[in-house]
Amino acid sequence: MTTYDVISPVTEKPCATVELADIERTDEVVARAKAAAPAWRETAPADRARLLRRFAAQVDSHLEELAQLEVRNAGHTISNARWEAGNVRDVLEYFSAAPERLCGKQIPVAGGIDVTFHEPLGVVGIIVPWNFPMPIAGWGMAPALAAGNTVVLKPAELTPLTAIRLGELALEAGIPEGVFTVLPGEGAVVGARFVSHPDVRKVCFTGSTRVGKQIMAGAANDLTRVTLELGGKSANIIFDDADLERAAASAPGAVFDNAGQDCCARGRILVQRYVFDKFMELLEPGVTSYRAIDPSDEDAQMGPLITHVQREKVRGYVESSDVAFRGTVPDGPGYWYPPTAVLPTSTDDPVWQDEVFGPVVAVLPFDDEADAIAKANDTAYGLSGSIWSENIGRALRVARGVEAGNLSVNSNASVRYNTPFGGFKGSGIGRELGPDALASFTEVKNVFIATDH
């Protein structure tokens, strides 16, 4: 088994050494998950719910430890990291109610009684990205476990530390061995084996659209179920009747949060032409004063990018664009890139079309509702977005016209654990979170009972 030095994006130095699983180790862990599945499936719903609540309580009692670990490993600000650890707790609490509410239906039929059951799939493989290691782990494992499946979770090579700790906390909470296992490894090894393994009945993947397509193609061989949460290039649409001060004040956080390494980042701002100049005046101080400082500082709004490679990718997009204004970053170590606003020449510019995954926002004007919808939809993605207008009728018309799975009106919120999350087009397949998430981790079984004899 090989090892891997985990590099902190804050110090550019190793912060841990992790063992990476090979195919043989992956097969062993999947075999243990398969062996544990019958007992977990047969665990009484109330008992399964109780264990999930204990898991949530363990996470809650280790929130600060998990948060500090994420600051060091991923460069997240301490305030964000605390929210992320709390989100894992909240998602576990939310889905702990599901085992006792996983109800089927009684369907009226002639000659008997017809009922349906939601049966667990078996072993679920979850592949977690490096940008939000804790929340996305929770979004997959909590409903999968609640539905009676066993889970093997592969964290990203760059950010495995909080996932490893969550695996330990699950055992401390009483989750049985083999029911939830964290398996660090390379995507091309462990992740690929999830896809090809006949005993892995579902794969949840969050990451790039390119890799998502590969996973979907590979999963077809065994008809393995998939949930894919992929890229995004979300639009923030500002109409001339919007509260411009409020919209401008919230726009920087909507794209620079987590240094722009967020598939929901509002990396495109569309402003109605009549108020474009005014909006830019209001936006500038929010960009130039955005606090990109040591992420362990309580006042930090943004940390560094995850790697030197990612920083150079972001730099390439900006160097070919017209910079409107930018903020500042610390001197010294860390993969820092300043918050930056650019002015594309057209909707064909790469900085407008591509998922930059960095603290860069592109701003363009639009003329009317139809133009705003057309420009917002002129992308391969369709994950999230915002609409700012005091006219609710207009906001609803535009919301229905924009091809995205998660939209906010007069807000930039994208994620709530009790509402569905997922995308259109190249942003993925399936929905996570909310009351319907459990269904994708089960098979519907129909049973007819004859009563006419």
C-alpha positions as CSV (number, residue, x, y, z in Angstrom):
1,M,0.0,0.0,0.0
2,T,1.4,3.4,-1.0
3,T,1.3,6.6,1.1
4,Y,0.5,10.2,0.1
5,D,1.6,13.4,1.7
6,V,-1.3,15.7,2.2
7,I,-0.2,19.3,1.5
8,S,-1.9,22.2,3.3
9,P,-2.8,25.0,0.8
10,V,-2.2,27.5,3.6
11,T,1.5,26.6,4.4
12,E,2.4,24.7,1.2
13,K,3.8,22.0,3.5
14,P,2.7,18.5,4.4
15,C,0.1,18.3,7.1
16,A,-0.4,14.5,7.2
17,T,0.5,11.3,5.5
18,V,-2.3,9.0,4.4
19,E,-2.3,5.4,3.1
20,L,-3.8,5.0,-0.3
21,A,-5.8,1.9,-1.0
22,D,-5.1,-0.3,-4.1
23,I,-7.6,-2.5,-5.9
24,E,-7.1,-5.4,-3.6
25,R,-7.8,-3.3,-0.6
26,T,-10.8,-1.8,-2.3
27,D,-12.2,-5.2,-3.0
28,E,-11.7,-6.3,0.6
29,V,-13.6,-3.2,1.9
30,V,-16.5,-3.7,-0.6
31,A,-16.7,-7.4,0.4
32,R,-17.0,-6.4,4.1
33,A,-19.6,-3.8,3.3
34,K,-21.6,-6.5,1.3
35,A,-21.3,-8.9,4.3
36,A,-22.5,-6.2,6.7
37,A,-25.5,-5.3,4.5
38,P,-28.0,-7.9,5.6
39,A,-27.7,-7.1,9.3
40,W,-27.9,-3.4,8.7
41,R,-30.9,-3.8,6.4
42,E,-32.7,-5.9,9.0
43,T,-31.9,-3.5,11.9
44,A,-35.2,-2.2,13.2
45,P,-36.0,1.3,11.7
46,A,-36.1,2.8,15.2
47,D,-32.7,1.4,16.0
48,R,-31.1,2.5,12.7
49,A,-32.5,6.0,13.4
50,R,-31.1,5.9,16.9
51,L,-27.6,5.1,15.6
52,L,-27.7,7.9,13.1
53,R,-28.7,10.3,15.9
54,R,-25.7,9.0,17.9
55,F,-23.5,9.6,14.9
56,A,-24.8,13.2,14.6
57,A,-24.2,13.7,18.3
58,Q,-20.6,12.5,17.9
59,V,-20.1,14.9,15.1
60,D,-21.6,17.7,17.2
61,S,-19.2,17.0,20.1
62,H,-16.2,17.3,17.7
63,L,-17.3,20.3,15.6
64,E,-14.3,22.4,16.5
65,E,-11.9,19.6,15.9
66,L,-13.3,18.9,12.5
67,A,-13.4,22.6,11.6
68,Q,-9.8,23.1,12.5
69,L,-8.8,20.1,10.6
70,E,-10.5,21.5,7.5
71,V,-8.8,24.8,7.8
72,R,-5.5,23.1,7.8
73,N,-6.2,20.5,5.1
74,A,-8.4,22.5,2.7
75,G,-7.7,26.1,3.5
76,H,-11.3,26.9,4.4
77,T,-12.0,29.8,6.6
78,I,-12.8,28.8,10.2
79,S,-16.3,30.2,10.0
80,N,-17.0,28.2,6.8
81,A,-15.5,25.1,8.3
82,R,-17.6,25.3,11.4
83,W,-20.7,25.6,9.2
84,E,-19.6,22.6,7.2
85,A,-19.1,20.4,10.2
86,G,-22.5,21.6,11.5
87,N,-24.0,20.7,8.2
88,V,-22.8,17.1,8.5
89,R,-24.5,17.0,11.9
90,D,-27.7,18.5,10.6
91,V,-27.9,16.2,7.6
92,L,-27.4,13.1,9.8
93,E,-30.1,14.5,12.2
94,Y,-32.5,15.1,9.3
95,F,-32.1,11.7,7.7
96,S,-32.2,9.9,11.1
97,A,-36.0,10.5,10.9
98,A,-36.2,8.7,7.5
99,P,-35.9,5.0,8.6
100,E,-39.2,5.2,10.4
101,R,-40.9,7.1,7.6
102,L,-39.7,5.1,4.6
103,C,-43.3,4.3,3.6
104,G,-44.6,2.4,0.6
105,K,-48.1,2.6,-0.8
106,Q,-51.3,0.6,-0.9
107,I,-52.6,0.7,-4.4
108,P,-56.3,-0.2,-5.2
109,V,-56.5,-3.2,-7.5
110,A,-59.1,-5.9,-8.4
111,G,-58.9,-9.3,-6.7
112,G,-56.5,-8.4,-3.9
113,I,-54.3,-6.0,-2.1
114,D,-51.3,-4.4,-3.7
115,V,-48.5,-2.8,-1.7
116,T,-45.1,-1.4,-2.4
117,F,-41.8,-1.5,-0.4
118,H,-38.6,0.6,-0.6
119,E,-35.8,-1.9,-0.5
120,P,-32.1,-0.8,0.0
121,L,-29.8,-1.3,-3.0
122,G,-26.9,-2.8,-1.1
123,V,-23.4,-1.3,-1.2
124,V,-23.2,2.4,-2.1
125,G,-19.9,3.9,-3.2
126,I,-19.5,7.7,-2.6
127,I,-16.8,9.7,-4.3
128,V,-16.2,13.1,-2.6
129,P,-14.5,16.1,-4.1
130,W,-11.8,18.3,-2.6
131,N,-13.8,21.5,-2.5
132,F,-16.3,20.6,0.2
133,P,-15.1,17.4,1.8
134,M,-17.4,17.4,4.8
135,P,-20.8,18.4,3.6
136,I,-20.8,16.4,0.4
137,A,-19.7,13.3,2.4
138,G,-22.8,13.8,4.6
139,W,-25.1,14.4,1.6
140,G,-24.4,10.9,0.3
141,M,-23.8,8.8,3.4
142,A,-26.7,10.0,5.5
143,P,-29.6,9.1,3.2
144,A,-27.8,6.0,2.0
145,L,-27.4,4.7,5.5
146,A,-30.9,5.7,6.5
147,A,-32.3,3.7,3.6
148,G,-30.5,0.6,4.9
149,N,-27.5,0.5,2.6
150,T,-23.9,0.1,3.5
151,V,-21.5,2.8,2.4
152,V,-17.8,2.9,1.2
153,L,-16.7,6.6,0.9
154,K,-13.6,7.7,-1.0
155,P,-12.4,11.2,-0.1
156,A,-10.4,13.3,-2.6
157,E,-6.7,12.7,-2.4
158,L,-6.1,16.3,-1.6
159,T,-8.5,16.6,1.3
160,P,-9.0,13.2,3.1
161,L,-8.5,14.2,6.7
162,T,-12.1,15.1,7.8
163,A,-13.6,12.1,6.1
164,I,-11.2,9.8,7.9
165,R,-12.2,11.4,11.2
166,L,-15.9,11.0,10.3
167,G,-15.3,7.3,9.7
168,E,-13.8,7.1,13.2
169,L,-16.6,9.0,14.8
170,A,-19.2,6.7,13.2
171,L,-17.6,3.7,14.8
172,E,-17.4,5.5,18.2
173,A,-21.2,6.2,17.8
174,G,-21.9,2.5,17.4
175,I,-22.3,2.3,13.6
176,P,-21.3,-1.4,13.0
177,E,-18.1,-2.3,11.3
178,G,-18.5,-2.5,7.6
179,V,-21.6,-0.3,7.5
180,F,-19.7,2.9,6.9
181,T,-16.1,2.8,5.8
182,V,-13.8,5.6,4.6
183,L,-11.3,4.4,2.0
184,P,-8.7,7.0,0.9
185,G,-7.2,6.3,-2.6
186,E,-6.7,7.6,-6.1
187,G,-9.8,8.3,-8.2
188,A,-8.3,6.2,-11.0
189,V,-7.9,3.2,-8.6
190,V,-10.6,3.3,-5.9
191,G,-13.2,5.4,-7.7
192,A,-12.8,3.5,-10.9
193,R,-13.2,0.2,-8.9
194,F,-16.4,1.5,-7.4
195,V,-17.8,1.9,-10.9
196,S,-16.6,-1.5,-12.2
197,H,-17.3,-3.6,-9.1
198,P,-20.4,-5.8,-9.5
199,D,-21.3,-5.5,-5.8
200,V,-21.4,-1.7,-5.7
201,R,-25.0,-1.0,-6.7
202,K,-24.9,2.7,-6.7
203,V,-22.2,5.4,-7.1
204,C,-22.6,9.0,-5.9
205,F,-20.0,11.3,-7.6
206,T,-19.4,15.0,-7.1
207,G,-16.8,16.5,-9.4
208,S,-16.1,17.6,-12.9
209,T,-18.5,17.0,-15.8
210,R,-15.7,15.2,-17.7
211,V,-15.2,12.6,-15.0
212,G,-18.9,12.3,-14.4
213,K,-19.4,11.3,-18.0
214,Q,-16.7,8.6,-17.6
215,I,-18.4,7.3,-14.5
216,M,-21.8,7.2,-16.2
217,A,-20.4,5.3,-19.2
218,G,-18.6,2.8,-16.9
219,A,-21.6,2.3,-14.7
220,A,-23.7,1.2,-17.8
221,N,-21.9,-2.1,-17.9
222,D,-23.6,-3.4,-14.7
223,L,-26.5,-1.0,-14.8
224,T,-25.1,0.6,-11.6
225,R,-27.2,3.5,-10.4
226,V,-25.6,6.9,-10.3
227,T,-26.1,10.3,-8.8
228,L,-23.9,12.9,-10.5
229,E,-23.4,16.4,-9.1
230,L,-21.1,18.0,-11.6
231,G,-19.9,21.5,-12.7
232,G,-21.6,24.8,-12.7
233,K,-21.5,28.3,-14.2
234,S,-24.2,30.0,-12.3
235,A,-25.7,33.4,-13.3
236,N,-26.6,36.2,-10.9
237,I,-29.2,38.2,-12.7
238,I,-29.7,41.8,-11.5
239,F,-32.8,43.7,-12.9
240,D,-33.1,47.5,-12.9
241,D,-35.8,47.4,-10.2
242,A,-33.7,45.3,-7.8
243,D,-32.4,46.6,-4.5
244,L,-29.0,47.3,-6.1
245,E,-27.2,48.0,-2.8
246,R,-28.2,44.7,-1.4
247,A,-27.5,42.8,-4.6
248,A,-24.1,44.3,-4.9
249,A,-23.2,43.8,-1.3
250,S,-24.1,40.1,-1.5
251,A,-22.5,39.3,-4.9
252,P,-18.9,39.0,-3.8
253,G,-19.7,36.3,-1.2
254,A,-21.8,34.5,-3.8
255,V,-18.7,33.9,-5.9
256,F,-15.6,34.3,-3.7
257,D,-16.8,32.1,-0.9
258,N,-14.4,29.1,-0.6
259,A,-12.1,31.1,-3.0
260,G,-14.6,30.5,-5.8
261,Q,-14.1,26.7,-5.6
262,D,-17.8,26.0,-5.6
263,C,-19.9,24.6,-8.3
264,C,-22.7,26.9,-7.2
265,A,-20.5,30.0,-7.4
266,R,-22.3,32.9,-9.2
267,G,-19.3,33.4,-11.5
268,R,-21.4,35.3,-14.0
269,I,-23.2,38.5,-13.1
270,L,-25.8,39.8,-15.6
271,V,-26.9,43.4,-15.0
272,Q,-29.7,45.2,-16.8
273,R,-28.1,47.8,-19.0
274,Y,-29.8,50.9,-17.5
275,V,-28.2,50.2,-14.1
276,F,-24.9,48.6,-15.2
277,D,-22.6,51.4,-14.3
278,K,-24.3,52.1,-11.0
279,F,-24.1,48.4,-10.1
280,M,-20.4,48.3,-10.9
281,E,-19.8,51.3,-8.7
282,L,-21.5,49.5,-5.8
283,L,-19.7,46.2,-6.5
284,E,-16.2,47.6,-6.5
285,P,-15.8,48.1,-2.8
286,G,-17.1,44.7,-2.0
287,V,-14.5,43.1,-4.3
288,T,-11.5,45.2,-3.3
289,S,-12.2,44.9,0.4
290,Y,-13.0,41.2,0.5
291,R,-10.9,39.8,3.3
292,A,-8.6,37.1,1.8
293,I,-6.5,36.5,4.9
294,D,-5.2,33.6,7.1
295,P,-8.2,31.3,7.1
296,S,-7.8,30.6,10.8
297,D,-8.6,34.3,11.5
298,E,-12.1,34.7,12.7
299,D,-12.5,37.7,10.3
300,A,-11.4,35.8,7.2
301,Q,-13.8,35.7,4.3
302,M,-11.6,33.7,1.9
303,G,-8.7,31.4,2.1
304,P,-6.2,30.2,-0.6
305,L,-6.9,28.0,-3.6
306,I,-6.3,24.3,-3.1
307,T,-3.1,23.9,-5.2
308,H,-0.5,25.8,-7.2
309,V,-1.9,24.1,-10.4
310,Q,-5.4,25.5,-9.6
311,R,-4.0,28.9,-9.0
312,E,-2.2,28.9,-12.4
313,K,-5.4,27.8,-14.1
314,V,-7.3,30.7,-12.6
315,R,-4.5,33.1,-13.5
316,G,-4.7,32.0,-17.1
317,Y,-8.4,33.0,-17.4
318,V,-7.7,36.5,-15.8
319,E,-4.7,37.3,-17.9
320,S,-6.7,37.0,-21.1
321,S,-9.5,39.2,-19.7
322,D,-10.1,42.9,-19.0
323,V,-9.8,43.3,-15.3
324,A,-12.3,45.8,-13.8
325,F,-11.0,45.7,-10.2
326,R,-9.5,43.3,-7.8
327,G,-8.7,42.8,-4.1
328,T,-5.6,41.8,-2.3
329,V,-4.1,38.7,-0.8
330,P,-1.3,38.0,1.8
331,D,2.3,37.9,1.0
332,G,4.2,34.7,1.8
333,P,3.2,31.0,1.6
334,G,-0.2,29.8,0.5
335,Y,-1.9,29.3,-2.9
336,W,-3.5,32.8,-2.9
337,Y,-5.2,34.5,-5.7
338,P,-7.0,37.9,-5.3
339,P,-10.8,38.4,-5.6
340,T,-11.2,39.7,-9.2
341,A,-14.0,41.1,-11.4
342,V,-13.5,41.0,-15.1
343,L,-15.4,42.4,-18.1
344,P,-15.7,39.9,-20.9
345,T,-15.9,41.1,-24.5
346,S,-18.7,38.7,-25.3
347,T,-20.5,35.5,-24.0
348,D,-18.0,33.5,-26.1
349,D,-15.1,34.4,-23.8
350,P,-13.6,31.4,-21.9
351,V,-13.9,33.3,-18.6
352,W,-17.7,33.6,-19.3
353,Q,-18.2,30.0,-20.5
354,D,-15.8,27.9,-18.5
355,E,-16.0,26.9,-14.9
356,V,-13.0,28.9,-13.6
357,F,-13.3,27.5,-10.0
358,G,-11.5,30.4,-8.5
359,P,-12.3,33.9,-7.1
360,V,-13.1,35.5,-10.4
361,V,-16.5,37.0,-11.4
362,A,-17.4,38.1,-15.0
363,V,-19.9,40.9,-15.5
364,L,-22.0,41.7,-18.6
365,P,-25.1,43.8,-19.3
366,F,-28.4,42.6,-20.7
367,D,-31.4,44.4,-22.2
368,D,-34.6,42.7,-21.1
369,E,-36.1,39.5,-19.6
370,A,-35.6,37.5,-22.8
371,D,-32.0,38.6,-23.2
372,A,-31.3,37.8,-19.5
373,I,-32.7,34.3,-19.8
374,A,-30.9,33.7,-23.1
375,K,-27.5,34.8,-21.7
376,A,-28.1,32.8,-18.5
377,N,-28.9,29.7,-20.4
378,D,-25.9,30.1,-22.8
379,T,-23.8,27.6,-21.0
380,A,-23.2,23.8,-20.8
381,Y,-24.2,23.9,-17.1
382,G,-27.4,24.4,-15.1
383,L,-26.8,24.1,-11.4
384,S,-27.7,27.2,-9.6
385,G,-28.3,31.0,-9.9
386,S,-30.0,34.1,-8.5
387,I,-32.6,36.6,-9.7
388,W,-32.8,40.1,-8.2
389,S,-36.0,42.0,-8.8
390,E,-38.7,43.6,-6.7
391,N,-41.3,42.4,-9.2
392,I,-42.2,38.9,-8.1
393,G,-44.1,38.2,-11.3
394,R,-40.9,39.0,-13.3
395,A,-38.8,37.0,-10.9
396,L,-41.0,33.9,-11.3
397,R,-41.1,34.2,-15.1
398,V,-37.3,34.4,-15.2
399,A,-36.9,31.5,-12.7
400,R,-39.1,29.3,-14.9
401,G,-37.1,30.3,-17.9
402,V,-33.6,29.7,-16.5
403,E,-32.3,26.2,-17.0
404,A,-30.9,25.5,-13.5
405,G,-31.8,23.1,-10.6
406,N,-31.5,25.6,-7.7
407,L,-32.6,29.2,-8.0
408,S,-32.9,32.0,-5.4
409,V,-34.9,35.2,-5.7
410,N,-33.4,38.2,-3.9
411,S,-30.9,35.8,-2.3
412,N,-27.8,33.8,-3.2
413,A,-28.6,30.8,-1.1
414,S,-28.1,27.5,-2.9
415,V,-28.2,24.7,-0.4
416,R,-30.5,23.7,2.4
417,Y,-30.4,20.2,3.7
418,N,-34.2,19.9,3.7
419,T,-34.7,20.8,0.0
420,P,-33.6,19.1,-3.2
421,F,-30.2,19.9,-4.7
422,G,-29.0,19.0,-8.2
423,G,-28.6,20.3,-11.7
424,F,-29.8,20.5,-15.3
425,K,-27.7,19.7,-18.4
426,G,-24.0,19.2,-17.8
427,S,-24.4,19.9,-14.1
428,G,-25.5,16.3,-13.4
429,I,-28.2,13.7,-12.9
430,G,-30.3,13.1,-9.8
431,R,-31.1,15.1,-6.7
432,E,-29.5,15.1,-3.2
433,L,-30.9,16.3,0.1
434,G,-34.5,17.0,1.0
435,P,-37.4,14.6,1.5
436,D,-37.0,12.8,-1.9
437,A,-33.3,12.0,-1.6
438,L,-34.0,8.6,0.0
439,A,-35.8,7.3,-3.0
440,S,-32.6,7.2,-5.1
441,F,-31.0,4.8,-2.6
442,T,-33.9,2.3,-2.8
443,E,-35.6,0.0,-5.2
444,V,-39.4,0.0,-5.3
445,K,-40.8,-3.6,-4.9
446,N,-44.4,-4.3,-5.8
447,V,-46.3,-7.1,-4.0
448,F,-49.8,-8.3,-4.9
449,I,-51.7,-10.4,-2.4
450,A,-54.7,-12.2,-3.9
451,T,-57.9,-12.2,-1.7
452,D,-60.4,-13.7,-4.1
453,H,-60.0,-17.3,-3.1
